Amino acid sequence: KIHLRSTSTMLSLASSTLSFTAPRSVPAPTMQEAAPFDATTYMKAQPGVTAPLGYFDPAGFMAADDVTEGKARFYREVEIKHARLAMLAAVGFPLAEQFHPLFNSDDAPSYLAFQQTPLQTFWPAVVMAISVLETFSVFTFENPVGGEPWAISKDHAAGDLGFDPLGLKPTNAAELAELQTKELNNGRLAMFGSIGMLTGSYITGKGPIEVMYSGDVVVF
């Protein structure tokens, strides 16, 4: 009986061993390719998209196939810089024809003031001052050595120069986005306004204030 029991036990163990199947191998997950960067979608999510113009890209820079996030950030940085310069120009262009703290420029339209005032003598100093300020913007770019040229680092917030002596920058994200949108919209308007004033002065030979009081019809 002991022999029969041991034999039956061995047979049952053998059958259970034979019936064991190894687990199926699970295929390794395949790495999915990241979706290509859509510059238009990225920019539509940034400040500056408001009615009535909505998304503003008249030249179609974001529609190019080779625009990366770094290049899109570069275009936004360029737009903000030109918007700020245009706002200063839109104020300074007519104002300097009436009053200048250093030079007598009220006898010449602004587009000719460079040649007819001592401003021409101080132009190298102006260029030097601008170059010093531009040097700080170099550190906002990605390293072109081994990286992408003309691309802004992801760590840099567009237009943030770290200069806010009056503490006007909101701490709330929604309020900051609203303020940035206002800055962009006013800057875009100032760019068109500055071009209009410059073109009108070139056509008529008069400054914008003089044209306004003379009743001449010009582009602005």
Helices and strands as residue ranges (DSSP letters): H 2-18, H 39-44, G 61-63, H 69-98, H 110-116, G 118-120, H 123-137, G 138-140, H 173-204, H 208-214
